[in-house]
Structures are given as C-alpha cells and as structure tokens.
Amino acid sequence: MKTYPLKYLLLICFTYLQQYLHAQSITLSAGVKHLEIQQGEMYFSYIDESPAPDEFTQTVEVASSPYAFNIAIDMDWYNENPLYGIGRLQGYFGQMFGFDLGGGIGFALPLNSEKTIRLHPEALLVFGFTQKNLGDLYVQNSGSVYITVNETQYDNYEPVGISLTKNYFTVKPGVSLVFPVASEKELVLHTAYQFGNNNANISFNGPVDGENVSQTEDFSEPNVAFYVDGMRANDVPFQPKGPEISIGLRF
C-alpha cells in the first residue's frame, strides 16, 4: 500500500489546528515515556519484487530499556472556564522513536481562591506511530537496477530504508498540576497513562522521481521473514504503553 510518512501528516494536522483554531495558550514540555518492550533477538529478511531481486537481512538485539525521552507541544483553550479543549503533538526518542497527535478535553479544578493553582484532569484520543529502523536495502545483485516494493519502483540504484512500525489509535487519560512562576507564565507538572491499541507492519521509504515515497508490507507476505527469539512472528515486540511524566512551561 502506498502511503506518505505519518509523521508529516501529524505535523500538518497540528499546524493547521494551531493556525486556524487560535489556541488560548501554548505549553512546551519534556519528560520520559514508558515503552512496553520484550527483550530478545529480532531477525528480519526481505526480498524485493524487482526482476532481479535484492535481499535485505538484519539481526537486532532488543534491550530491556523501557523508557524514551519525550518532548511535546500543547495548545489549549482554557480561559477560566472549567471545561476546555486540548491538542497535543508529541515526539519520543530512545530504542524506538515515534510521534503522536492527541485531541480531547480537560477540566480545571482550582486549588486556591485566585485560581492560579489548579489541577487539570484530562482525557485524549491519540493517533500516532512508533518505529524501529533496521537499515537500507541496496541494489547489489548482478543485473539489478532498482528496488520494487509492491508496485512502487524506486529510483535506479537508490537505497530504500526499512523499519518496523506500529500505528496506534488509543485513549490517554492524564492529570496536570499548574501553578504560576512568572508574569503570564505557569509551570505544568503532568502525568498520563497510554493504553495499548495498535497494528504492526513493515515500512519502506525511498525516492521515486526524486520525491520520498513510503510503502508498507505485512509480516505474512511470502517474501518477508520475521523471527523473535527464533520463533516466527507477525508482531513486533515493542509498543508505547504505560505511564509518562513531564514538566513544561505554559504561556
């Protein structure tokens, strides 16, 4: 299936929301995010579909490092009304990397009479992906000129990047503690929990007429071999699931 990189679609959506919906405030934050990872060895093999096919093989050790560094930008429409809307774009980096875009509602609970110290429970619907890069498939066999994935013929003698990808659409409840630190600025201490709900595939990225184009394949395809600890697998042993914490500045 021909696709365009999901991270670009998420960035476009968030930019549109920020430009046209006129957020009341913006929050920049950083923290850590939990990844559910099965420690072990992954073996991957793929043979492309060109007339003179090339083969890619890779063995990757997955360590039990369950956290990734995450950064986020939020926009919200809180203006002393208890119920308000939230939009959030988040990226995270570690053994795997990914992006997601969330939208939902928050509720402000004042903890003092001036409403400057508040507790903000929230619930978001989140759409995104996480990815593990495996390397590049090169034109290498005698008589081979280009790489073909599905019906996409990539540019002559150009390598094609391969990665294991999980797309997800899930729910993320959370809560923030907000208090003032300077004129018209607030410190935000935030925690949330992301539930797992995803599907895995293999992503290919490379140039077609000079433009980057993506393709996906399923693990069940006959030219794909994927093993985790020696066992044939149709899913990758990682996903973004569990708690996350961050600290941010709202202005």
N, C-alpha and C positions, 0 to 999 in steps of 0.2 A: 504494500500500500504506500503510495506516495504521500509524504507529509512535509510540513515545514517545521523547523525546530520549535518545540513547545515553549522554550524559554523566551523566544521572540514574541510569540503570541501573548504570553503573560505580561511582558513588558509593555506591549502595545495597549492591552486592555487597561492596565494600571495607569498608563499615561493619559489615556482617554478619560478615565474617571477623574483623575486629578485635575485635568484641564477644564472639563465641562461641568463637573458637579460642585466645584468651588468648596472644597473642604474647609471646615471651621478651624482646624489645626492639623499640624504635622508632627509625628513622633519618629525620631531616629533612635534605633536601639541595637544592642549586640548582646549575645549570650551563648548558651550551649543548648543543643538539641539532642534528644536520645534517638539512636538508631537501633532497631532490633536486628542483630547480626548473628548468623550461625557460623561459628569458627570452622574452618576447614579448607580444603583444596578444591578449586574450580578448574575443570578442563573444558575448553571450548574449541570446536573446529567448525569451519565453514568453507564450502566450495562454491565459488561464484558460478553464474549461469551463462557466461560468455562462450563463444565457440571453442576457445582454447582456455578452459577454466583454470583459475589460480586458487590455491588453498591457503587459508589462514588457520594457524593453531596457536593457542596460548594457554598456559597454566598459571593460575593466580592463587596465591595463598591469602585467605581472608582472615585477618586477625580479629580477636575479640576486643575491639576498641569501639565501645558503644556510643560514643558522643562525637558530635560535629560542632564546629563553630558556626553560629548563625548571625546574620545581620538582617534587619528589617526596616521598612519604612511604612508607617501607618498614616492614614488620613481619617479623620473622624468629623462628625457633625454635632459634637457636644457643645451646647450653649446654655448651660444651666437647666436644661430640660432633662428629666431623669432618663428617658429612653432616647437613644440616638443610634445612628448608623456608623459602621466601621468598614474600611477597606484596608487590606494589608498585603504587601508584597515582601516575600522573604526568600533569602538565599542562604544555603548552608554548604560547608566545605569540610571534608575530612577524608576518610577512606572512600566515601562516595560524595558526590555533590548533587545539588538539586535546587529547584525553585518552586515556589507555590504562590498562588494568589487566593486570598480569602476575603469573604464578604459576610457581614452579619450584623448583629445588634449588640449594644451594650446598655447597661443600666447603672446610673451613678447613684451611689449611696453616700451622702455627706457624713463625715465623722466629726465635724465641728460646725458651729453656727455660721461661720463665714463661707462654708462650702469650699474651702481651699484645700482641705484634706479629705480625700474621697476614696471609697472602694468601688471598683468598676468590674462587676461580673460581666462576662460576655459569652456569646456562642457564635461560631463562624462555620460556614461551609467552605471547604478548602479544596482547590483543584491544583494539582502540580505533578512533578515527577522527581525521581531520584535516579542517579546514573553512575555506573562504574565503567570507566574507559578501559578497553582491552588493548588497543593499538591500531595499526593501519594494515590494510590488505593492499599489497603491492602487485603490480604487473611483473611477473617473474618467469613464467614458463615460455619456452620457445614457441613462437608463433602467436603469443598472446599480445594484444594491443590495448585492451580496455577491460574494465571491470563491469559486470552486469549484475544487478540485483533486481529481481522480479523483471519488469520490462524497462527499467531505467538503465541506460547505457551511459556510464560516467566518461568524462573526457579522457582521451588517449593518454596512457602512461601516467595518469594521476592516481595517487593512493586514495583509498576510501577508509575513513575512520569507522571503527566498530566499537559499540558499547552495549552493555546490558542495562536495560531501562525498566523502571516501574512507574507507571502512571497511576495516580490515585485521586479519588474524589471521596472526601470523608468529612467528619464533624470534628471540630476542635473547640471544646469549652475552655475557658480561662478566667483569670481574675487579675486585676491590677490595683496596686496601691499608689495613689497620686498625691503629691504634696509640693508646695511652691519652693523654688530655690533661688529665683531672681525675678526681676520685673517681667511679667508676661511669659515666664518660663516655669515648667514643672518637671520634677523628677518622677519617672514612672518605673516601678518595680513590678515585673509581670511574670506570671507563670501560667502554663497551659498544658493540656494533655491532648495528644493527637491519637485518634483511633486508626487502626489499620483497615484499609479497604483499597485494593489495588490489583492491577494485572501487569504481567511482565512480558517483554518482547525484546528483540534484538534490533538495535538502531544502526543504520548505516548513513554516513554523511560524506558527501564529496561534491566536486564541481561538475555541473552539466552546462555546457556553453558558458563557462566562467561563473555561473551562479550556484551557490551552495544549495543542494537538494538532499532531502532525507528520505530514506526508505525504512520499512520495518519488516521483519520476518518473525514467524512463530517458531517456538522450540521444537514443534512437531514436524517441521519440514524435513524431507529426506536428505537434504544437503547440509543439515545442521546436526551437530553432536554436542551435547552439553551434559557434563557429569559433575556431581558434587560428592566428594569423598568416594569416588569410584562407582556411584550409583547414578543411572540415567535420571535427569531431572527436567521438568517443564516449568520450573520457577526458580528465581534467583534467591540466594539465602540472605537477603537483607531487605529492610523496608524502614521508612521513617515512622516510628510508632513509640509512644510513651511521652514522658514529661519533657518540658523545656522551660528554661528560665532566662530572663533577660533584664537589662537595665537600660533605660532610654531617657531622652530629653524631649519634652513636648513643648512646642512653641507655635 
